[in-house]
């Protein structure tokens, strides 16, 4: 198909080299729908994208350019970004773009106002109940987020110094100040993906401040009203869930009857061994699903996961489908949720069921994929300067350990 033909059916042709395709597919922020298009067909064929998809891809690449620490990789990404900008400028309708930008500006202004309103109310309430100086428990922040927060105008030098220390604690008031600082720089982000990243981090801080009003808590499983399934009771859904960006792979294969996305979240938490301390979301076909907000704060256009059944979201044909599940916006644990199909129920078996898997779940709050690599290196090497500290923090840890029977037991407890 020629470039002219592509435009006639609403798509444009993006010419990428094999190396550029490989680089794009390596981006951790790239949604599955883009991966499917970029990775399809011979490298000599152009990537066919709509104008909206082209614009969206540009946002993801721009985000990576801003946050990439590898200069060589950054240079290559800028070359791809230039291609996207030229192609977009050539085909996009200028009036439509201006209209979208205007709407985006209004939307961001509303979000900033909501965060600032939340901050004023929280500080007033914290002073009223006397917890302004209470340390915020379990405030996990990935190194990249600590660095980002330390560069913001607003937080004191003392806060910025402590952000460089992984074990530093922050009070309710200090975390609120950091959230306000995020709100103030939100309008200055150059693209929608950068804005979304700032909003996710702000939401993470907001959630942790809310937990501080209740004091330290233990992991709990929320009991929800069950949605009614329209699928025959003899149908099972099988998933393979793989933790992304880690090698060798950490994965689980589970079978569940029809349930809500909220229930699937519980099953994934239990099967992996997460503690359900942090926020999460599902990324499905360009839409975001997660728990409903606990207050009037607009949770980044996230749809309520508690009323949606798997049977409403998965193809009736049983075709393999890929979703992304993100847990803990601070550490940023991304999971591939691969639907492998429907299976008949075994009358002798009990469900949910973890069939198999490999390797232990990383410890909570270890700093994401890079932090986990450093953690494993520290506990394996007695000469490492953090060896004793890491062993004391979590005790003995076997990264190869996994028991599907134990995972199944935990999944059934979470029902």
Order of alpha helices (4+ residues) and beta strands (2+ residues): alpha-beta-alpha-alpha-beta-alpha-alpha-alpha-alpha-alpha-alpha-alpha-beta-beta-alpha-beta-beta-beta-alpha-beta-beta-beta-alpha-alpha-alpha
